[in-house]
Amino acid sequence: MEKIWSDKLKTRFLKYVSFYSESIPFVEEFPSSERQWDIAKYLFEELKSIGLENVTIDDNAYVMGTLPSNLDKKVPTIGFVSHFDTSPDFSGENVKPIITENYDGGEIILNEKMKLSPEEFPELKQYKGQTIISTDGTTLLGADDKAGVAEIVTAMEYLVAHPEIKHGKIAVGFTPDEEVGRGADFFNVEKFGAEWAYTMDGSEIGELEYENFNAAYAHIKFHGKSVHPGYAKNQMVNANTLAREFAAQLPEDEVPELTDGREGFFHLTKMEGNVSEAEIQYIIRDHDMEQFKARKALIQEITDEMKAEYGDHRIELDMKDQYFNMIEKVKEKFQSVEIAEQALKDVGVTPNIKPIRGGTDGSRLSFMGLPCPNIFAGGHNFHGPFEFVPLESMEKAVEVIVRIGELVAEKD
């Protein structure tokens, strides 16, 4: 990529990560945090400034725009989608990126106590000689998914500046609250107007994904009975003990840190309380629908058994589905995958096709009528202080977007 466009991409990404746009789980408001409006409004103005048409921002902070076709024939309208919120798993406030140019293959010092080391993160070695953008160890970076946003906007600006590159109509959309599983809640698929789209929300360079977890969450509350511990025999009901008993009945080896590939898990994300009140939260994941249903059934079974033993009033379960495996819908427009795979190859990137151990906005959008495979955005170690992204990976993602537009234009 020409230096001018590489510089535009880097500057744009650094601007985006300066916005504090962390989402908040388990709240009714949408978007879940008022701070997401800041970057949404910025993107709204930016899309207009680079020359896109029909640029809108709605009451739920969704930002959309279109690049008109420059063809004299009709081809499918396609889209690109990314989210601008960051994960609540680690602070996204006051991000201070470190830029390491011509990376020498050694350690990258983040701060006095933390470093990015190829011994701990061997994937660093493949980026020797490249420009690495990392955190300073006090926040996440936000490459998930502000790298994707920057890549899409830069690709659209590039196509506007190069009308000799033929393409059909391309829609772009940027969403809030993906990190808390609600990014597609109010996405207007009909307004977006694409036959299929791509989320630019994958990790390392080369990733192309069209399978993902089926996902649900479970929020369990326990109500105890507090009595002076000296006189508690046959009187006290310790809510913390109930929570511990519940957790102990789930398989110890079916957790994120002990599973891989298509293996599912129960992930305990929160446990807190006292004698009177306690709560635990799980996310439930599995690629296989029947196993997914069995996991939810186990949560319900444990709840029912504990209610029978301790009383209905002692335990409350709130369990809801979040998204499903997109392959069921993507296969209906499988040309979307074939075109993306060809685009990767055409720009010199080896496709790495694998199931997502997670989800994207595309998971739900696929079931809303917008088949949506996922393409790499280039980052590593998302949701934590060791997050980094090579600038060259982001450049390749821009090239992939442009090439997809060309390939669709070549269709009869």
C-alpha positions as CSV (number, residue, x, y, z in Angstrom):
1,M,0.0,0.0,0.0
2,E,1.2,3.5,-0.9
3,K,2.7,5.3,2.1
4,I,0.0,8.1,1.9
5,W,-2.7,5.5,2.4
6,S,-0.8,3.6,5.1
7,D,-0.4,6.9,7.0
8,K,-4.1,7.7,6.6
9,L,-4.9,4.2,8.0
10,K,-2.6,4.6,11.0
11,T,-3.8,8.1,11.8
12,R,-7.4,7.1,11.5
13,F,-7.0,4.1,13.8
14,L,-5.1,6.1,16.4
15,K,-7.9,8.7,16.3
16,Y,-10.5,6.0,16.9
17,V,-8.8,4.4,19.8
18,S,-8.6,7.8,21.5
19,F,-12.4,7.6,22.0
20,Y,-13.5,5.9,25.2
21,S,-16.3,3.7,23.9
22,E,-16.5,0.8,26.3
23,S,-19.9,-0.9,26.5
24,I,-21.6,-2.1,29.7
25,P,-23.1,-5.6,30.1
26,F,-26.6,-6.3,31.6
27,V,-28.2,-2.9,31.3
28,E,-31.4,-1.9,29.6
29,E,-30.2,1.2,27.9
30,F,-29.1,1.1,24.3
31,P,-26.4,1.9,23.5
32,S,-25.3,0.6,26.9
33,S,-23.0,3.6,27.5
34,E,-23.5,7.2,26.6
35,R,-19.8,7.5,25.7
36,Q,-20.3,5.4,22.5
37,W,-22.1,8.4,21.0
38,D,-18.9,10.3,20.7
39,I,-17.3,8.0,18.2
40,A,-20.6,7.3,16.4
41,K,-21.1,11.1,15.8
42,Y,-17.4,11.3,14.6
43,L,-17.9,8.5,12.1
44,F,-21.1,10.0,10.9
45,E,-19.3,13.2,10.0
46,E,-16.3,11.3,8.6
47,L,-18.3,9.2,6.2
48,K,-19.8,12.3,4.8
49,S,-16.4,14.0,4.5
50,I,-14.9,11.2,2.4
51,G,-17.7,11.3,-0.1
52,L,-20.1,8.5,0.8
53,E,-23.8,8.9,0.2
54,N,-26.9,8.3,2.3
55,V,-24.9,8.7,5.5
56,T,-27.1,8.3,8.5
57,I,-26.9,8.0,12.3
58,D,-30.1,6.8,14.0
59,D,-31.5,7.0,17.5
60,N,-29.6,3.9,18.5
61,A,-26.1,5.1,17.3
62,Y,-25.9,2.9,14.2
63,V,-24.0,4.7,11.5
64,M,-24.5,3.7,7.9
65,G,-23.5,5.0,4.4
66,T,-23.2,3.8,0.9
67,L,-20.6,4.0,-1.9
68,P,-22.5,4.2,-5.2
69,S,-21.8,1.7,-8.0
70,N,-19.6,2.9,-10.9
71,L,-20.7,0.1,-13.2
72,D,-23.0,0.1,-16.2
73,K,-24.5,-3.2,-15.1
74,K,-26.3,-4.5,-12.0
75,V,-24.3,-6.6,-9.5
76,P,-25.2,-7.6,-5.9
77,T,-25.0,-4.9,-3.3
78,I,-22.5,-6.0,-0.6
79,G,-21.7,-4.5,2.7
80,F,-19.0,-4.2,5.4
81,V,-19.7,-4.0,9.1
82,S,-17.6,-3.3,12.2
83,H,-18.4,-2.3,15.8
84,F,-16.9,0.7,17.6
85,D,-17.5,-0.3,21.2
86,T,-14.7,-2.0,23.2
87,S,-14.9,-4.8,25.7
88,P,-15.8,-4.2,29.3
89,D,-13.3,-7.0,30.2
90,F,-10.5,-4.4,30.6
91,S,-10.4,-0.7,30.7
92,G,-10.6,1.2,27.4
93,E,-10.3,4.6,28.9
94,N,-7.4,6.9,28.1
95,V,-5.7,4.5,25.6
96,K,-2.1,5.5,25.0
97,P,-0.8,3.4,22.1
98,I,2.9,2.5,21.7
99,I,4.1,2.4,18.1
100,T,7.1,0.2,17.4
101,E,8.4,0.7,13.9
102,N,10.7,-1.9,12.2
103,Y,10.1,-4.3,15.0
104,D,13.3,-6.2,15.8
105,G,11.7,-9.4,16.9
106,G,12.5,-8.9,20.6
107,E,10.7,-7.6,23.6
108,I,8.4,-4.6,23.4
109,I,8.4,-2.7,26.7
110,L,4.9,-1.5,27.6
111,N,5.8,-0.1,31.0
112,E,8.0,-0.7,34.0
113,K,6.2,-3.9,34.9
114,M,4.9,-5.3,31.6
115,K,6.3,-6.3,28.2
116,L,5.3,-8.0,25.1
117,S,7.7,-10.9,24.7
118,P,7.9,-13.4,21.8
119,E,8.6,-16.1,24.5
120,E,5.1,-15.6,25.9
121,F,3.5,-14.5,22.6
122,P,5.4,-16.4,19.8
123,E,3.1,-15.0,17.1
124,L,5.1,-11.7,17.4
125,K,8.0,-13.4,15.6
126,Q,6.1,-13.4,12.3
127,Y,5.9,-9.6,12.3
128,K,9.6,-8.8,12.5
129,G,10.4,-5.7,10.5
130,Q,6.8,-4.5,10.6
131,T,5.1,-1.6,12.6
132,I,3.5,-2.9,15.8
133,I,0.8,-0.8,17.5
134,S,0.4,-2.0,21.1
135,T,-0.9,-0.7,24.4
136,D,1.1,0.8,27.3
137,G,-0.1,-2.0,29.5
138,T,-2.7,0.0,31.4
139,T,-5.6,-0.4,29.0
140,L,-6.7,-2.6,26.1
141,L,-6.0,-1.1,22.6
142,G,-9.3,-1.3,20.9
143,A,-8.2,-3.0,17.7
144,D,-11.3,-5.1,18.4
145,D,-12.9,-3.6,16.4
146,K,-11.6,-0.1,15.7
147,A,-9.1,-1.7,13.4
148,G,-12.0,-3.0,11.4
149,V,-13.7,0.3,11.4
150,A,-10.5,2.1,10.2
151,E,-10.0,-0.5,7.5
152,I,-13.5,-0.1,6.1
153,V,-13.4,3.7,6.1
154,T,-10.0,3.8,4.5
155,A,-11.0,1.3,1.8
156,M,-14.1,3.4,1.0
157,E,-12.0,6.6,0.8
158,Y,-9.5,4.8,-1.4
159,L,-12.3,3.7,-3.8
160,V,-13.7,7.2,-3.9
161,A,-10.2,8.5,-4.8
162,H,-9.7,5.8,-7.5
163,P,-12.9,5.8,-9.7
164,E,-10.9,3.6,-12.2
165,I,-11.4,0.7,-9.8
166,K,-14.8,-0.8,-10.8
167,H,-17.2,-1.8,-8.1
168,G,-20.9,-2.2,-7.4
169,K,-22.8,-0.5,-4.7
170,I,-21.2,-1.0,-1.3
171,A,-22.9,-0.4,2.1
172,V,-21.0,0.2,5.3
173,G,-22.3,0.0,8.8
174,F,-20.9,0.6,12.3
175,T,-22.5,-0.6,15.4
176,P,-22.5,-0.1,19.2
177,D,-22.6,-2.8,21.9
178,E,-21.2,-5.8,20.0
179,E,-19.0,-6.7,22.9
180,V,-22.0,-7.2,25.2
181,G,-23.9,-9.3,22.6
182,R,-26.3,-6.6,21.5
183,G,-24.7,-5.1,18.4
184,A,-27.4,-6.3,16.0
185,D,-30.4,-5.6,18.3
186,F,-31.6,-2.6,16.2
187,F,-29.6,-3.0,13.0
188,N,-31.9,-2.2,10.1
189,V,-31.1,-4.9,7.6
190,E,-33.7,-3.6,5.1
191,K,-32.2,-0.1,5.2
192,F,-28.7,-1.4,4.9
193,G,-29.8,-2.9,1.6
194,A,-27.0,-5.5,1.0
195,E,-27.4,-9.1,-0.3
196,W,-24.6,-10.1,2.0
197,A,-21.9,-8.4,4.0
198,Y,-18.6,-9.0,5.8
199,T,-17.8,-8.2,9.4
200,M,-14.1,-7.0,9.6
201,D,-13.8,-8.4,13.1
202,G,-11.4,-11.3,13.0
203,S,-8.1,-11.6,14.6
204,E,-4.7,-12.2,12.9
205,I,-4.0,-11.8,9.2
206,G,-5.6,-14.4,6.9
207,E,-8.5,-15.4,9.1
208,L,-11.8,-16.0,7.2
209,E,-14.6,-17.4,9.3
210,Y,-18.2,-18.5,8.7
211,E,-18.8,-20.7,11.7
212,N,-19.2,-19.4,15.2
213,F,-20.4,-20.4,18.6
214,N,-24.1,-20.7,19.6
215,A,-24.2,-18.5,22.6
216,A,-26.3,-17.8,25.7
217,Y,-25.8,-16.2,29.1
218,A,-27.0,-17.3,32.5
219,H,-27.4,-14.9,35.5
220,I,-28.2,-16.7,38.7
221,K,-29.1,-15.0,42.0
222,F,-29.1,-16.7,45.4
223,H,-31.1,-15.4,48.4
224,G,-29.8,-16.5,51.7
225,K,-30.8,-16.0,55.4
226,S,-28.4,-14.2,57.6
227,V,-28.2,-15.3,61.2
228,H,-25.5,-14.6,63.8
229,P,-22.9,-17.3,63.1
230,G,-22.8,-18.3,66.8
231,Y,-26.4,-19.3,66.6
232,A,-26.7,-20.3,63.0
233,K,-27.1,-24.1,63.2
234,N,-30.2,-25.1,61.3
235,Q,-31.1,-21.5,60.8
236,M,-28.6,-19.8,58.5
237,V,-28.8,-20.2,54.7
238,N,-25.5,-18.8,53.2
239,A,-26.1,-17.4,49.7
240,N,-22.3,-17.7,49.0
241,T,-22.5,-21.4,49.8
242,L,-25.4,-21.9,47.4
243,A,-23.5,-20.1,44.7
244,R,-20.4,-22.3,45.3
245,E,-22.6,-25.4,45.2
246,F,-24.1,-24.4,41.9
247,A,-20.7,-23.8,40.3
248,A,-19.3,-27.0,41.6
249,Q,-21.9,-29.0,39.6
250,L,-20.7,-27.9,36.2
251,P,-17.9,-29.8,34.5
252,E,-14.5,-28.6,35.6
253,D,-12.8,-29.3,32.3
254,E,-15.4,-27.6,30.1
255,V,-14.0,-24.0,30.5
256,P,-12.3,-21.6,28.1
257,E,-8.8,-22.2,29.4
258,L,-9.1,-26.0,28.8
259,T,-10.9,-26.1,25.4
260,D,-10.1,-25.4,21.8
261,G,-11.5,-25.7,18.2
262,R,-15.1,-26.6,18.2
263,E,-15.2,-27.6,21.9
264,G,-17.8,-25.7,23.9
265,F,-17.6,-24.4,27.5
266,F,-19.2,-22.8,30.5
267,H,-17.4,-19.6,31.4
268,L,-17.9,-18.1,34.9
269,T,-17.6,-14.4,34.3
270,K,-18.8,-13.1,37.7
271,M,-19.1,-14.3,41.3
272,E,-19.9,-12.0,44.2
273,G,-22.0,-11.8,47.2
274,N,-22.4,-12.1,51.0
275,V,-24.4,-14.3,53.3
276,S,-27.7,-12.7,52.3
277,E,-27.3,-12.3,48.6
278,A,-25.0,-13.7,46.0
279,E,-24.9,-13.9,42.2
280,I,-22.9,-15.7,39.5
281,Q,-22.9,-15.1,35.8
282,Y,-22.0,-17.5,33.0
283,I,-21.6,-17.4,29.3
284,I,-22.5,-20.7,27.5
285,R,-20.9,-21.6,24.2
286,D,-20.9,-24.5,21.8
287,H,-20.6,-24.8,18.0
288,D,-23.0,-27.8,17.9
289,M,-26.6,-26.9,18.4
290,E,-27.6,-30.1,20.2
291,Q,-24.7,-29.8,22.6
292,F,-25.6,-26.1,23.1
293,K,-29.1,-27.1,24.1
294,A,-27.7,-29.8,26.5
295,R,-25.5,-27.1,28.2
296,K,-28.5,-24.9,28.8
297,A,-30.5,-27.9,30.0
298,L,-27.8,-28.7,32.5
299,I,-28.0,-25.1,33.9
300,Q,-31.8,-25.4,34.2
301,E,-31.5,-28.9,35.8
302,I,-29.1,-27.7,38.5
303,T,-31.4,-24.7,39.2
304,D,-34.5,-26.9,39.5
305,E,-32.7,-29.4,41.8
306,M,-31.5,-26.7,44.1
307,K,-34.9,-25.1,44.2
308,A,-36.4,-28.4,45.2
309,E,-33.8,-28.7,48.0
310,Y,-33.8,-25.1,49.3
311,G,-37.0,-23.6,48.1
312,D,-38.1,-21.7,45.0
313,H,-37.4,-18.4,46.7
314,R,-33.7,-19.2,47.2
315,I,-32.6,-19.1,43.6
316,E,-33.5,-17.1,40.4
317,L,-32.3,-18.0,36.9
318,D,-32.2,-15.6,34.0
319,M,-30.9,-17.4,30.9
320,K,-31.2,-16.0,27.4
321,D,-29.8,-16.9,23.9
322,Q,-27.4,-14.3,22.5
323,Y,-26.6,-15.6,18.9
324,F,-26.4,-18.7,16.8
325,N,-23.9,-20.4,14.5
326,M,-24.0,-18.3,11.3
327,I,-23.1,-21.3,9.0
328,E,-26.8,-22.2,8.7
329,K,-27.4,-18.9,6.9
330,V,-24.1,-18.2,5.2
331,K,-24.3,-21.4,3.2
332,E,-27.4,-19.9,1.5
333,K,-25.0,-17.2,0.0
334,F,-21.8,-19.2,-0.1
335,Q,-20.4,-17.1,-2.9
336,S,-19.7,-14.6,-0.2
337,V,-17.1,-16.9,1.3
338,E,-15.7,-18.0,-2.1
339,I,-15.2,-14.3,-3.2
340,A,-13.6,-13.4,0.1
341,E,-11.2,-16.4,-0.1
342,Q,-10.2,-15.4,-3.6
343,A,-9.7,-11.8,-2.5
344,L,-7.3,-12.9,0.2
345,K,-5.3,-15.0,-2.3
346,D,-5.3,-12.2,-4.9
347,V,-3.6,-9.8,-2.4
348,G,-1.0,-12.3,-1.3
349,V,-2.6,-13.5,1.9
350,T,-3.0,-17.2,2.7
351,P,-6.6,-17.9,3.9
352,N,-6.9,-19.4,7.4
353,I,-10.4,-20.7,7.5
354,K,-11.6,-21.9,10.9
355,P,-14.5,-21.6,13.3
356,I,-14.7,-18.5,15.5
357,R,-14.4,-19.3,19.2
358,G,-16.7,-16.4,19.8
359,G,-19.2,-14.4,17.9
360,T,-19.5,-11.2,15.8
361,D,-22.4,-8.9,14.8
362,G,-22.5,-11.1,11.7
363,S,-23.6,-14.1,13.7
364,R,-27.0,-12.4,14.5
365,L,-27.1,-10.4,11.2
366,S,-27.0,-13.7,9.3
367,F,-30.2,-14.8,11.0
368,M,-31.7,-11.4,10.4
369,G,-31.4,-11.9,6.6
370,L,-27.9,-10.6,6.0
371,P,-25.4,-13.5,5.6
372,C,-22.2,-12.2,7.1
373,P,-18.8,-14.1,7.0
374,N,-16.0,-12.6,9.1
375,I,-12.6,-11.4,7.9
376,F,-9.5,-10.6,9.8
377,A,-8.9,-7.1,11.2
378,G,-5.3,-8.0,12.1
379,G,-5.2,-7.8,15.9
380,H,-4.0,-10.1,18.6
381,N,-4.7,-10.6,22.4
382,F,-8.0,-8.8,22.3
383,H,-9.8,-7.6,25.5
384,G,-6.6,-7.1,27.5
385,P,-3.4,-5.1,28.1
386,F,-1.3,-7.2,25.8
387,E,-3.4,-6.4,22.7
388,F,-1.5,-5.3,19.6
389,V,-2.0,-5.0,15.8
390,P,0.6,-4.9,13.0
391,L,-0.1,-1.9,10.7
392,E,0.8,-4.1,7.7
393,S,-2.0,-6.6,8.6
394,M,-4.4,-3.7,8.6
395,E,-3.1,-2.6,5.2
396,K,-3.8,-6.0,3.8
397,A,-7.3,-5.9,5.2
398,V,-7.9,-2.7,3.3
399,E,-6.6,-4.4,0.1
400,V,-9.0,-7.3,0.7
401,I,-12.0,-5.0,1.0
402,V,-11.1,-3.3,-2.2
403,R,-10.4,-6.6,-4.0
404,I,-13.8,-8.0,-2.9
405,G,-15.5,-5.0,-4.5
406,E,-13.6,-5.7,-7.7
407,L,-14.4,-9.4,-7.7
408,V,-18.2,-8.7,-7.2
409,A,-18.0,-6.2,-10.1
410,E,-16.6,-8.9,-12.4
411,K,-19.6,-11.1,-11.9
412,D,-21.9,-11.5,-14.8
